């Protein structure tokens, strides 16, 4: 699936050039000539990256607008003015830009920078986990059960995420103590049982499907095999 980009550039010739070149390189591109158009597209398109020509627009994308909703963490590259100096670049990065490209720019370099920013922003394997009705996003520590958000303390989150990696596999208590709690020597403890019980009760408030299943004498699995 190709990445979706917004090119926010008031100069028609530059915007048209970037739209054509980026489309030829496989990106889904929409151009915008003013801030209102950018915000409309950001809400509707949910782009993977935005190219902007004004620092104020970058700031407004980060801060949000009353009554508007878009991903305020969307990667942004600022196409800066000619004769930009180190202060301009530093200010752009401090105000939320992911990269800064001064004019005049070589298209090949800009394309390489776009791809580099997209690589950094893309989720790594294992960052997003789905198991049954449960979805887990590790970077944001967001858990949803049937689309409803579930807040978990740190160790309960880590326990659930570990079980969700292979949801029908039984993890022994020794494994969980080592991999979630970092125990080196494993002795008798009720830590696993108490945390698993709390996670189970929290999930049960959001679904009738049983999760966090105790395999007596062995350990825990997240869900039963189909």
C-alpha positions in Angstrom: 0.0 0.0 0.0 1.5 3.3 -1.0 2.0 6.2 1.4 -0.5 9.1 1.3 1.1 12.6 1.2 -0.2 16.1 1.4 1.9 18.8 -0.4 1.1 22.1 1.2 2.7 24.6 -1.1 1.2 28.0 -2.2 3.4 28.3 -5.3 1.5 26.5 -8.1 4.6 25.6 -10.1 6.4 24.0 -7.2 3.3 22.2 -6.0 2.5 20.8 -9.4 6.1 19.6 -9.9 6.1 17.8 -6.5 2.7 16.3 -7.1 3.8 14.9 -10.5 7.2 13.6 -9.3 5.9 12.0 -6.1 3.0 10.4 -7.9 5.5 8.9 -10.5 7.4 7.5 -7.5 4.3 5.6 -6.3 3.0 8.0 -3.6 -0.7 8.9 -3.3 -0.5 12.7 -3.4 -2.9 15.6 -2.8 -1.9 19.2 -3.2 -3.1 22.1 -1.0 -2.5 25.8 -1.5 -3.7 27.2 1.9 -4.0 26.2 5.5 -7.8 25.5 5.5 -7.3 23.1 2.6 -4.5 21.3 4.4 -6.6 20.8 7.5 -9.6 19.5 5.5 -7.4 17.0 3.8 -5.6 16.0 7.0 -9.0 15.2 8.6 -10.4 13.3 5.6 -7.3 11.6 4.2 -5.3 10.9 7.5 -2.0 11.2 5.5 1.2 9.4 6.3 3.2 12.6 5.8 2.7 16.3 5.1 5.1 18.6 3.3 4.7 22.2 4.4 6.3 25.5 3.4 5.5 27.5 6.5 6.6 26.9 10.1 3.3 28.3 11.4 1.4 25.5 9.5 3.7 22.9 11.1 2.9 24.3 14.5 -0.9 24.4 13.9 -0.8 20.8 12.7 0.9 19.8 16.0 -1.3 22.0 18.2 -4.6 21.1 16.5 -7.6 23.4 15.8 -10.8 23.8 17.8 -13.5 21.5 16.4 -11.0 19.8 14.1 -9.6 16.3 14.3 -6.5 14.8 12.7 -3.4 12.9 13.7 -1.3 15.6 15.4 1.7 13.2 15.3 1.6 13.0 11.5 5.2 13.3 10.2 5.9 16.7 8.8 8.8 17.9 6.6 9.3 21.7 6.3 10.4 23.0 2.9 12.3 26.0 4.2 13.1 29.4 2.6 16.2 30.0 0.6 19.4 31.0 2.5 18.1 29.2 5.6 20.6 28.9 8.4 21.2 26.6 11.4 18.8 28.7 13.5 16.0 28.2 11.0 16.5 24.4 11.0 16.7 24.2 14.7 13.6 26.3 15.2 11.7 24.0 12.8 12.7 20.9 14.6 11.9 22.4 18.0 8.4 23.4 16.7 7.6 19.8 15.7 9.0 19.3 12.2 10.5 15.8 11.6 12.9 17.1 9.0 13.9 20.4 7.2 14.8 20.8 3.6 16.0 24.2 2.4 15.3 25.7 -1.0 16.4 25.2 -3.7 16.2 21.5 -3.1 17.1 18.5 -5.2 14.1 16.3 -5.7 16.1 13.1 -5.3 17.2 14.3 -1.8 13.7 15.3 -0.8 12.4 11.9 -1.9 15.1 10.1 0.1 14.2 12.2 3.2 10.5 11.5 2.8 11.2 7.8 2.7 13.6 8.0 5.7 11.0 9.9 7.8 8.3 7.3 6.8 10.6 4.5 7.8 11.1 6.1 11.2 7.4 6.6 11.7 6.2 3.2 10.6 5.5 0.7 13.3 8.1 -2.0 13.9 7.1 -5.7 13.9 5.5 -6.5 17.2 4.5 -2.9 17.9 0.9 -3.6 17.0 -0.7 -6.9 18.3 -4.2 -8.2 17.6 -5.7 -11.2 19.4 -9.4 -11.9 19.3 -11.2 -8.7 20.3 -8.0 -7.3 21.8 -5.7 -4.8 20.1 -2.5 -3.6 21.6 -0.3 -0.7 20.5 3.0 -0.9 22.3 4.4 2.6 21.5 1.4 4.3 22.8 0.6 1.6 25.4 -3.0 1.7 24.1 -5.2 -1.4 24.7 -8.7 -1.8 23.1 -11.2 -4.6 23.7 -13.9 -4.7 21.1 -13.0 -1.2 20.1 -13.3 0.2 23.7 -10.2 1.5 25.4 -8.8 -0.4 28.4 -6.4 1.4 30.8 -3.8 -0.9 32.5 -1.0 -0.3 34.9 2.5 -0.9 33.6 3.0 -4.6 34.7 -0.5 -5.6 33.7 0.0 -4.1 30.3 3.3 -5.9 29.9 1.7 -9.2 31.0 -1.2 -8.8 28.5 1.2 -7.9 25.7 3.4 -10.9 26.3 0.4 -13.3 26.3 -1.0 -11.7 23.2 2.2 -12.3 21.2 1.2 -16.0 20.9 -2.4 -15.9 22.3 -3.2 -19.6 22.4 0.3 -20.7 23.7 0.6 -21.5 27.4 3.3 -19.4 29.0 4.7 -21.0 32.1 4.9 -18.9 35.3 8.7 -19.1 35.2 8.7 -17.7 31.7 6.4 -14.8 32.6 8.4 -14.0 35.7 11.6 -13.8 33.7 10.3 -12.0 30.7 7.8 -9.6 32.2 9.2 -9.0 35.7 12.9 -9.7 34.9 13.3 -12.3 37.7 16.5 -14.3 37.5 15.8 -16.7 40.2 12.2 -17.9 40.3 10.7 -19.0 43.6 7.2 -19.3 45.0 5.3 -16.1 44.4 1.7 -15.1 43.8 2.7 -12.1 41.6 1.6 -13.7 38.3 -1.7 -14.9 39.7 -2.7 -11.6 41.2 -1.8 -9.6 38.1 -3.5 -12.1 35.8 -6.6 -12.0 37.9 -6.8 -8.2 37.8 -6.3 -8.2 34.0 -9.0 -10.8 33.5 -11.5 -8.8 35.6 -10.8 -5.6 33.7 -11.3 -7.3 30.3 -14.4 -9.1 31.6 -16.1 -5.6 32.0 -15.8 -5.1 28.3 -16.6 -8.5 26.8 -18.2 -11.8 27.6 -15.4 -13.7 25.9 -13.0 -15.3 28.4 -9.5 -14.0 28.3 -6.3 -14.6 30.4 -7.0 -18.3 31.0 -5.2 -20.2 33.9 -3.8 -23.6 32.9 -3.6 -25.0 36.4 -0.2 -26.1 37.5 1.5 -24.7 34.3 0.8 -21.0 33.6 -1.4 -18.8 31.5 -2.6 -18.3 28.0 -4.6 -15.4 26.6 -7.3 -17.2 24.7 -8.4 -20.8 23.8 -7.5 -22.3 20.4 -10.2 -21.9 17.8 
